[in-house]
Amino acid sequence: MTAGTMSGRIRTLIVDDEPLARDCVRLALEQQDDVAVVGECADGASAVEAIRAQDPDLVFLDVQMPGLDGFGVIERIGAEAMPPVLFVTAYDKHALRAFAVHALDFLLKPFDDDRFRDALEHARRHLSAEGRLGMRDALTGLIESRRGGGERHARRIMVQEQERIRFVPVETVDWFEADRNYVLLHCGKDVFRVRMTLTALQDELDPSRFIRVHRSTVLNLDRIREVQPWFGGDYVALLKDDQQVRVSRRFREGLLKVVH
């Protein structure tokens, strides 16, 4: 571990068991005038010591490390004492789902310059008092869910657009539509596409806010203006922006119970 500091800059700690990965993050940070790297750690145990000793402003934290992993580091430090975190991970569906549920940002290895800048800018916003509070709450939720405490629902859906990753807040989605092995997220005039089944996605959503209205559709209850009878025993849900979503006979009773 190396250490140093520079007044007025974001004091940053890099934690990753892969030397090449640490080099990539450090070289990218060296291009940022407002960042100073104060240390590098190759394992979770030394990361805990460094965080306690250095009290950095920001930690780039690898998730998958032998022994004490990134989540274990946060548990040792405690969510309230943990500095703002930007997770770095290879593809891990369980970790990515956890980040989406708790609205935490991350860098997916290998990352490009644009994605790095976007993630770092997101991390900068957590350095304010309000941002630190939001990060603390998110980390608390992450740790509680790992311990089996309480049910958690997705706050954002991760969507990959070419080489970039975008997070779509679930409350902005009017409805989700099945499209073979994908799900379409209808957000006003925008439509995003994510590779997963509608049933798997519904399992991650808050059932008090989202309801199945058709075998291929899950609807945001907050978007409904009214429900009207349609042909053949089906209904149609009229949304607040005048869009219409079909409600099949199979699911109509469940919808009518919650909208009346």
N, C-alpha and C positions, 0 to 999 in steps of 0.2 A: 504494500500500500504506500502511495506517495501522498504528500500533503502540501498544500499551499493555499494562499488566499489573496484576494485583490479587492481593495475597498470599493464599495458601490456596485459590485457585480453580484450576480446570482451564484452563490457558492454551491457547487454541484458535485455530488458523489456518484461514481459509476460502479455498478455492481453486476458482474457477469463472470461466469466460470470459464468462458472462452476468450483467450487473449485477442483473437482477431475481432471479436464482437466489441470488446472494450476499445480497441484501436479505432474501429469505425465510429463509435459514439464520440470518443475523444476528438478525433479529427473533425467531425462535424461540429462539435461544440467550439472548437478553436476558431471557427469562422464567425462566431457570434461575439460581438463586442461587449455585450452585457453579461457574459458568462465566464466564470473562473472555475476550472476543475480543481477541487481540493483533495481528491483522493480517488483511488481505484481499489476495488476489492474483488477477489476471485472466488469467494465463498460466502455463505450466509452468516457464519459465526463472526468472521472478521468484519462483515458489513454491520452487524449489530454493534460491535465495539466502535467502529468508525462513526456511526450515526450518533452514538452517545457522546463520543469525545469531540467530534467536529461540529455537531449540530448544523448540518448543511441546510441550505434553503430548498434544495431540490435533489431527489434521488432518482437516477435511472436504474431500475431494478429488474434484473432477469428473473423470470418466474421459475424456470426449470434448472435448478442447480442440485448437485448431489448433496446429501446430508440435509442441511437446513435450506429449504427453497425460499423463493421470494415471499410467498404468503407466510411462511414460518418466521421470516424476519419481521414482518409487520406484527405478528402475534407477540414476538419477544419484546419489541419496542412498545407496543400498545398503540391502537389507532389514534388516541388523543395526543400522544407524543410524537407520532410519526410525521416527518416532514412531507410536503407534497411529493407524490410519486408519479413517475411516468414508467409504466411497465414495459419491458422488452421481452418478447417471446417468439419462439418458433410456433408454427401452427399447432394449437392445442384447443380442440373444440370445447373442452370443459372450462379452460381458462377464458376463452373468448366469450363464452356464454356468461360467465361470472362478471366479466367487465361490462357486457351489455346490460345485464340486469341492474348493476349498481352504477351505471353511467360513468365508468372509469375509462380513461383513454389509454392507448398502448401503441407501441411500435411493433409491427410484425416483421420478423426477420425473413429475408433480407429487405431492407427498406431503401427508398430512394430519397434524394435531397428534398423534393417537394413534400413528401410525407413527413420527413423529419422536421422540416420547418413548421408544418401545420401542427404536429404534435407538441413541439416546443412552445409554440404560441399558445396552445391550449393550456399547457403547464404553467406558463407565465401568469395566466389569469387566476391560477390557484394561489398565487403568492400574496394576494391581498387578504385582509382579515376575513372578509366574507367568503373568498375563495377557499381559504384554509378550513373554514367551518364546513363548507360543502364537501371538501375532500375528506375531512375527519368523519363526517356522517357516512360517506360512501364506503370508506375503509372499515368503519364499524359494521356496516351491513354486510360487507364482504366476509369479514372474520366470523360474524354470527352465523352466516349461512354455511360456512365451512364447518362450524361446530354443530350444525343441525338446528340452529335456533331460529324459529319463525319462518313463515313462507315468504318468499320474495318473488316479485314479478318484474318482467323486463320493463325498463324505462326507455330504452333505445334499441333500435334494430340496426345491426351492422350490415351495411350494403357496400359491396365492392364495385367501384366504377373504374374500369380499366386497371390502372396501376395505383389507384387511390382507394382509401376506405372512408366511407361516410357513415355518420351515425344519424338515424332518423328517429326523433322522439316519438314514442308510440301515440301520444295524445294528438299529434298532428295528422295521424292516419285516419281517413274517413272510413275505409274498409279494406280488408285483405281478401285477395282473390286467388284461388288455386289455379295454377297454370302448369299442368303436368308435374315435373319435379321441382317446380319453382313456386314462389308466392309473389304476387304483385301487390305493392303497397300503393294505394290510391290516396294521394295527399293533394287535394284540390286539383290543380291542373298538372301536377307532377305525378309520375308513376315510376316507382323503383322496383327492382327485381332482385329477389334473394333466393338462393338455392336451399330450400328446405320444404318439408311438407306443411300443409295448412294445419294438420292435426298437431304436429310437433310445435309449430308456432303458437297455436292456441294454448297449449300447455304452459307457455311462458307468460301469457297475458293475464291480467287481472280479470277474473270472471265477473266482477261487479261493474266493469267498464266495457267489456267486449263480449259479444254473444254470437253464436253460430246462427245464421238465418237461412243458410242453404248449404248443401254439401260442399259447395265451392266458395262460400263466402262467410267471413267473420266481420261483424259490423261494430263500429264504435258507437255506443249508446248515446254519447254526448252530441253526436252529429244528427240525431234523428229529430225532425220537426213534427212529423205525424206518420201514422200508418193507415193505409187504406186497403179495402178489399180489391182483389184483382180477379183474373179469370181462373176457373177451375179450382177454386178453393184456396188459391195462393193469395198472398198480399204483396203490397209494394211499400217500402219505406221511403218516404220523402225526406231528404236531408235538408239542412239549413241553407245550403247553396243551390237547392232545387234539383240536385241529382236524385235519381231513382235507383233503388236497389231492390231486387226481387227477394221476397221471403217465401220459401216453399211451405207447403202444408205440413211437412214433417216438423218444421221448427217454429211455425207461427205461434203456437200456444205459449211456448217459452218466451217469445218476444213480447206478446200481448200482456203477459203477466208483469213484466218489468217496466213497460211503458205506460200502463194505465194505473 
